[in-house]
Amino acid sequence: MYPGFHAAATPDHPAIVMAGSGERVSYRELDERSNRLARLWWERGLRRGDHVAIVLENHPRYFDAVWAALRSGLYYTPVNWHLTAPEIEYIVRDCGARSILTSASLASTVTGLETEIPLVLGGEIEGWEPYEVAVAGMPSTPLDDEPEGIGMFYSSGTTGRPKGIVFPLPGGSVRDGPSMAVDPRLGMSADDVYLSPAPLYHAAPVVTCSLVHRQGGTAVILERWDAEACLAAIERHHCNRAQFVPTMFVRLLKLPQDVRDRYDVTSLRHATHAAAPCPVEVKRRMIEWWGPIVWEYYSSSENIGSTIIGPEEWLAHPGSVGRPSRSVVHICDDDHRPLPPGEIGIVWFETPGATFEYKDDPEKTASSRSPEGWFTIGDIGYVDEDGYLYLTDRKAFTIISGGVNIYPQEAENVLVLHPAVADVAVIGVPNADLGEEAKAVVQLLEPDEAGPEMEAELLAFCRERLAAFKCPRSIDFEARLPREDNGKLYKRLLKDRYWVNRPSRII
């Protein structure tokens, strides 16, 4: 099913609700708008396999473009509008976008972009076509043949420049249903009201919202992340499903108790989190607050495999990201030799039918594959005797200090629990004797508390809970860490400050 089906069956049912403003988009409106844009692109010469880009904040018209691409055989690329103009230009140029949809509020970052069909919402940008004018004369009926399109997302760039992740286009029609399989434990129905609190330029939010639309449910979209606004949206719109990243859980838990108690979130029956490792104590506290409704999955934009774990399973295997779903997990050492349960190594997925390429980067593509045809994105971890996977960190983030491997995630998971800490990154910095040593870079809830006393307090806090060699030797304070709203931290940007004119292992 897809919006055209629901537009005929339940035309006035809301497909989209903007959480703050309450603006609604019905299935009839979503169907007609996406048809008009698909028709415009088709009339202007775009054909199956062409690319379009969406440079747009969380906006009620975002899915005009997503569904127009999905129902006309195009690749759509959501672009992080927080990036600088040169960064946005790189992605738009690299993906070969023949059309861009943006808003007038982003004029300063998109003005120099070049594309055949530049479309702007909510105002004017010199050289850009007003979106409403461009589509006004287009029919609201679907193309005769609606080949299914797909998203082309870019890697987060946490360890280097973002790379486009290219999947083969699905072979059928969008009317036949989604080409991607979804674990039934995460499935949705027309009765669901799903809260999407993250920016739509990330893969999980935009894909999950489109899956909601395929089922005929309602996607409630938070205009921007705010912990209290999230609770208010759950209560106001009676959301029964939502998806988060661990940093959102941290922000929610650090709200004052009276604020947390102010909102009724009992409508929630399924809260999913993914995208980054979640500290055990953070997840335990969320289950204590919301009950046994917190699910977790581990996957990637490359879609090479996944694991899933429910709340009861997790309580029996705290810290695990679950067991494979439609995949087999292999843990291997650096020489690709299999490792037994409990030993840490590179995580490989054996997933029949999985395939992708990094755009114009055959070397990176080849490095993601094993001789057997397994896939990896460079995460490291181990499995226990029951087959549950535990992640320890990204291979590129491992600190090698005097020949000893230090996994920064362990110290990060401890330090973020300190009441004064809003966010933390542990990185390797130069050490003349050891090669590198661990340093924490901390964002405090109250920046004025930064200083030697707070540094000593945090180091002691960590050493009380972890072996000393796993703890940072020093702490620097930053007003804000370069963390994306998808929960991923751009450690590359932090490391670069400490490795000036010295070779870091992160490339």
C-alpha positions in Angstrom: 0.0 0.0 0.0 1.0 3.6 -0.4 -0.6 7.1 0.0 -2.7 6.7 -3.2 -4.5 3.7 -1.7 -5.2 5.6 1.6 -6.3 8.7 -0.3 -9.0 6.7 -1.9 -10.0 4.7 1.3 -9.5 7.3 4.0 -8.9 10.7 2.3 -9.3 12.9 5.4 -7.2 10.8 7.7 -4.1 12.8 8.7 -0.9 11.5 7.1 1.2 14.2 8.8 0.7 16.4 11.9 3.3 19.0 12.8 3.7 18.6 16.5 4.1 22.2 17.5 1.8 24.1 15.1 -0.7 21.3 14.8 -0.8 21.8 11.0 -2.2 18.6 9.3 -1.8 17.1 5.9 -4.5 14.6 5.0 -3.9 11.6 2.8 -5.8 13.3 0.0 -3.5 16.3 0.2 -0.3 14.2 0.4 -1.4 12.1 -2.6 -2.4 15.1 -4.7 0.7 17.2 -3.9 3.2 14.4 -4.5 1.4 13.5 -7.7 1.8 17.1 -8.9 5.5 17.3 -8.1 6.1 13.9 -9.7 4.3 15.1 -12.8 6.4 18.3 -12.8 9.6 16.4 -12.6 8.4 14.0 -15.4 7.4 16.9 -17.6 10.8 18.5 -17.1 12.6 15.4 -18.3 13.5 13.5 -15.1 13.3 9.7 -15.6 13.8 6.6 -13.6 17.2 6.6 -11.9 17.6 10.4 -11.8 18.3 12.2 -8.5 16.6 15.0 -6.6 17.7 16.6 -3.3 15.7 17.9 -0.4 17.3 20.8 1.6 14.5 21.5 4.0 13.8 21.8 7.7 11.1 19.6 9.2 8.3 21.0 7.1 4.7 19.9 6.3 5.7 19.7 2.6 8.7 17.5 3.1 6.9 14.4 2.1 5.6 16.0 -1.1 9.1 15.5 -2.4 9.8 12.1 -0.8 6.6 10.6 -2.2 7.0 12.3 -5.5 10.4 10.6 -5.9 9.1 7.2 -4.5 6.3 7.2 -7.0 8.3 8.1 -10.1 11.4 5.9 -9.9 13.8 8.6 -8.6 16.5 8.7 -6.0 15.9 11.3 -3.3 18.7 12.6 -1.1 17.8 14.5 2.1 20.5 17.0 3.0 21.3 18.2 6.4 20.4 21.9 6.3 22.7 22.7 9.3 25.7 22.1 7.1 27.7 25.0 5.7 27.0 26.1 2.1 30.2 24.3 0.7 29.2 21.1 2.5 25.7 21.2 1.1 27.0 22.0 -2.3 29.3 19.0 -2.2 26.4 16.6 -1.5 24.1 18.2 -4.1 26.8 18.1 -6.7 28.0 14.6 -5.7 24.6 13.0 -5.9 23.8 14.7 -9.2 20.6 16.3 -8.1 18.6 17.6 -11.1 16.1 19.3 -8.8 16.2 20.7 -5.3 13.4 21.5 -3.0 14.3 24.1 -0.3 12.7 26.9 1.7 13.3 30.6 1.6 14.5 30.5 5.2 17.6 28.7 4.0 18.5 31.2 1.3 21.9 32.0 2.7 23.1 28.4 2.3 21.4 27.4 -1.0 21.8 30.5 -3.1 24.9 29.2 -4.9 23.6 25.7 -5.7 23.2 24.8 -9.3 20.4 22.5 -10.5 18.0 22.3 -13.4 14.8 22.6 -11.3 15.4 24.7 -8.2 12.1 24.9 -6.2 11.6 27.1 -3.1 8.8 27.1 -0.5 7.6 30.0 1.6 9.2 33.0 -0.1 11.6 34.0 -2.8 15.2 33.2 -3.7 16.6 34.8 -6.8 16.8 32.3 -9.6 14.5 29.8 -7.9 11.0 28.9 -8.9 8.2 29.3 -6.3 7.2 25.7 -5.6 3.4 26.4 -5.5 3.6 28.2 -8.8 5.6 25.5 -10.5 3.2 22.7 -9.5 0.0 24.6 -9.8 -0.8 23.5 -13.4 0.2 19.9 -12.9 -2.5 17.1 -12.7 -3.1 15.7 -9.3 -3.5 12.2 -10.7 -0.6 9.7 -10.7 1.6 8.8 -13.5 0.4 5.9 -15.6 3.4 3.9 -14.5 4.7 4.6 -11.0 8.1 2.9 -10.8 9.3 2.7 -7.2 12.1 5.1 -6.2 14.4 5.0 -3.2 16.4 7.1 -0.9 20.1 7.7 -1.5 21.5 8.7 1.8 25.0 9.9 2.8 27.1 8.5 5.5 27.3 10.7 8.5 30.9 11.7 8.0 31.9 11.0 11.6 35.3 9.7 10.4 35.7 11.5 7.1 33.9 13.1 4.2 30.3 11.8 3.7 29.8 9.1 1.0 26.7 8.5 -0.9 25.2 5.0 -0.3 23.7 3.7 -3.5 21.2 0.9 -3.7 19.8 -0.6 -6.8 16.4 0.8 -7.7 13.5 -1.5 -6.9 12.2 -3.2 -10.0 8.4 -2.9 -9.4 5.8 -0.3 -9.0 5.3 1.7 -5.8 1.8 0.4 -5.8 3.1 -3.1 -5.0 4.3 -2.2 -1.5 7.8 -1.4 0.0 10.7 -3.3 -1.4 12.4 -3.3 2.0 11.5 -5.9 4.6 10.6 -4.8 8.1 10.8 -6.9 11.2 7.2 -7.7 12.2 8.0 -6.7 15.8 8.5 -3.2 14.6 5.6 -3.2 12.2 2.9 -0.5 12.1 -0.8 -0.3 11.3 -3.3 2.4 10.2 -4.2 3.0 13.8 -0.7 4.1 14.8 0.2 7.7 15.7 4.0 7.8 15.4 6.1 10.5 16.8 9.2 11.5 14.8 11.3 13.8 17.0 14.4 13.9 14.8 15.3 15.8 11.7 14.0 14.3 8.5 17.3 14.6 6.7 18.4 11.4 8.5 17.6 8.0 7.1 15.7 6.4 10.0 13.2 9.3 10.5 12.3 9.8 6.8 12.2 6.1 6.0 10.1 5.3 9.1 7.6 8.1 8.4 7.2 6.8 4.8 6.6 3.3 6.2 3.9 4.9 8.4 2.3 6.4 5.3 2.4 3.0 3.5 0.3 1.6 6.4 -2.1 4.5 6.6 -1.0 5.7 10.0 -0.2 9.3 11.2 3.3 10.7 11.5 3.6 13.4 14.1 6.7 15.4 13.3 8.5 17.5 15.9 9.7 20.7 14.2 12.9 20.6 16.2 14.1 18.5 19.1 13.3 19.8 22.5 12.9 17.4 25.5 9.9 19.0 27.1 8.2 19.6 23.7 8.6 15.9 23.0 6.7 14.9 26.1 4.0 17.6 25.3 3.6 16.1 21.8 3.2 12.6 23.1 0.4 13.8 25.4 -1.2 16.2 23.0 -1.4 13.9 20.0 -1.8 10.6 21.9 1.2 9.1 20.2 1.5 5.4 20.7 4.8 4.9 18.9 8.0 6.9 18.7 11.7 6.5 17.8 14.6 8.1 19.6 18.4 8.2 19.8 20.2 7.8 23.1 21.1 11.4 23.5 17.4 12.2 23.5 16.9 9.8 26.4 19.7 11.5 28.3 18.0 14.9 27.7 14.6 13.6 28.8 16.1 12.0 32.0 17.8 15.3 32.9 14.6 17.3 32.8 13.5 18.3 36.3 11.3 15.7 37.9 8.3 18.1 38.1 8.6 18.7 34.3 8.7 15.0 33.6 5.7 14.4 35.9 3.7 17.2 34.1 3.0 15.2 31.0 1.0 12.0 30.5 2.9 9.7 28.2 0.9 6.5 28.9 -0.4 6.4 25.3 3.1 5.2 24.3 3.2 1.5 23.8 6.3 1.1 21.6 9.4 3.4 22.0 12.3 2.4 19.7 15.8 3.7 19.8 18.8 3.2 17.5 21.6 5.1 15.7 24.1 5.1 18.5 25.0 3.0 21.6 22.8 3.6 24.7 24.5 3.6 28.1 23.0 0.7 30.2 22.0 2.9 33.1 20.2 5.4 30.8 18.1 2.7 29.2 17.4 1.1 32.5 16.0 4.4 33.8 13.9 4.9 30.7 12.3 1.5 31.2 11.7 2.3 34.8 10.0 5.5 33.7 8.0 4.4 30.7 7.7 0.7 31.4 8.7 -2.3 29.3 8.0 -0.7 26.0 11.6 0.3 25.0 12.9 -1.6 22.0 16.2 -1.3 20.3 17.5 -2.1 16.9 21.0 -1.9 15.4 21.4 -1.3 11.7 23.0 1.3 9.4 22.2 3.4 6.4 24.0 0.8 4.3 21.2 -1.7 5.3 23.7 -4.6 5.4 22.0 -6.3 8.3 20.3 -5.7 11.7 19.6 -6.9 15.2 16.7 -6.2 17.4 16.0 -6.6 21.1 12.8 -6.1 23.2 12.7 -4.8 26.8 12.4 -8.2 28.5 15.3 -9.6 26.5 17.4 -6.5 27.2 16.8 -6.7 31.0 18.2 -10.3 30.8 21.1 -9.1 28.5 21.8 -5.5 29.5 23.9 -3.6 27.1 23.1 -5.9 24.1 21.7 -4.6 20.8 20.0 -7.9 20.3 20.2 -10.9 18.0 20.2 -10.8 14.2 17.1 -10.2 12.3 17.3 -11.9 8.8 21.1 -12.0 9.1 24.0 -13.9 10.6 26.6 -12.0 12.7 30.2 -13.0 12.5 33.0 -11.5 14.8 36.5 -11.6 13.3 39.9 -10.3 14.2 41.9 -7.9 12.0 43.1 -10.9 9.9 39.5 -12.0 9.4 39.8 -15.0 11.6 36.5 -15.9 13.4 36.5 -15.2 17.1 34.6 -17.2 19.8 31.9 -15.7 22.0 33.1 -13.0 24.4 36.0 -11.9 22.3 36.0 -8.4 20.7 36.5 -8.0 17.0 35.0 -6.5 13.8 31.3 -7.1 13.3 30.4 -8.6 10.0 26.9 -9.3 8.7 26.0 -12.2 6.4 22.7 -11.0 4.8 21.4 -12.7 1.7 20.3 -10.2 -0.9 22.1 -7.2 0.7 23.9 -5.0 -1.8 25.0 -1.4 -2.0 27.9 0.8 -3.2 29.6 3.9 -1.9 29.2 6.3 -4.8 32.3 6.7 -6.9 34.4 4.9 -4.3 35.2 1.4 -5.3 38.0 1.1 -2.7 35.7 1.9 0.2 33.0 -0.3 -1.2 35.5 -3.2 -1.5 36.7 -2.6 2.1 33.1 -3.2 3.4 33.0 -6.7 2.0 34.7 -10.0 2.9 35.8 -12.8 0.6 32.6 -14.7 1.7 30.4 -11.8 0.7 29.8 -10.5 4.3 29.5 -6.8 5.1 30.8 -4.4 7.7 30.7 -0.7 8.4 33.7 -0.9 10.8 31.9 -1.4 14.1 33.5 -3.6 16.7 31.9 -5.8 19.4 31.3 -9.3 20.5 28.5 -11.9 20.9 27.7 -13.8 24.1 27.0 -17.5 24.4 23.3 -16.9 23.6 24.1 -15.1 20.3 23.4 -11.5 21.5 25.5 -8.8 20.0 27.3 -6.2 22.1 29.0 -3.2 20.5 32.1 -1.7 22.0 32.8 1.1 19.6 33.8 2.0 16.0 37.1 0.6 14.9 38.2 4.1 13.8 37.6 5.5 17.4 39.6 2.8 19.2 42.5 4.4 21.2 45.7 2.4 21.2 47.8 3.7 24.1 51.1 1.9 24.7 49.8 -1.1 22.8 46.6 -1.4 24.9 43.2 -1.0 23.2 40.9 1.6 24.9 37.2 1.7 23.8 36.0 5.3 24.3 32.4 4.3 24.6 33.0 2.7 28.0 34.1 6.0 29.6 31.5 8.0 27.7 28.8 5.8 29.0 30.0 6.5 32.6 30.6 10.2 32.3 27.3 11.0 30.7 25.6 9.8 33.9 27.2 12.5 36.0 24.5 15.1 36.9 26.6 18.0 35.5 27.3 16.5 32.1 25.1 17.2 29.1 27.3 15.4 26.5 30.8 13.8 26.3 33.3 12.5 23.8 36.4 10.5 24.6 39.1 10.7 22.0 42.7 9.8 21.5 45.2 12.6 21.6 49.0 12.6 21.1 51.3 11.2 23.8 55.0 11.2 23.2 55.6 7.9 25.1 52.4 6.0 24.5 51.5 7.2 21.0 48.1 8.5 22.2 46.2 8.8 25.4 42.5 9.2 26.2 41.0 12.6 26.7 37.4 13.5 27.5 35.8 16.5 25.9 32.8 17.5 28.0 29.7 19.7 27.4 28.3 20.7 30.8 24.6 21.5 31.5 26.0 24.7 33.2 29.0 25.9 31.3 30.1 28.2 34.2 31.0 25.1 36.2 33.9 24.2 33.9 37.3 24.3 35.5 39.9 22.3 37.4 37.5 21.3 40.2 35.0 19.9 37.8 37.7 18.1 35.9 38.9 16.4 39.1 35.4 15.5 40.1 34.6 13.9 36.7 37.9 12.0 36.6 37.2 10.6 40.1 33.7 9.8 39.1 35.0 7.8 36.1 37.7 6.0 38.1 35.2 4.9 40.7 33.3 3.0 38.0 36.0 1.9 35.5 39.5 0.5 35.6 41.9 3.4 35.5 43.4 2.5 32.2 40.0 2.9 30.5 39.5 6.4 31.9 40.6 9.6 30.3 43.7 11.2 31.7 42.4 14.7 31.2 39.3 16.7 30.4 38.6 19.7 28.2 35.3 21.6 28.3 33.4 22.8 25.2 30.2 24.8 25.0 28.8 22.4 22.5 30.0 19.1 21.0 29.6 18.5 17.3 26.9 15.9 17.7 24.3 15.5 15.0 20.6 15.1 15.8 20.8 11.4 14.7 22.9 10.8 17.9 26.2 10.5 16.1 29.2 12.4 17.2 31.6 13.9 14.7 34.8 12.9 16.6 36.8 13.7 13.5 36.2 17.4 14.1 37.4 17.1 17.8 40.4 15.0 17.0 41.6 17.4 14.3 42.2 20.1 16.9 44.6 17.9 18.8 46.4 16.3 15.9 47.4 19.4 14.0 50.5 18.6 11.9 50.5 15.1 13.4 49.1 12.0 11.7 45.9 10.8 13.4 44.6 7.3 12.6 41.2 8.7 11.7 40.9 9.6 8.1 
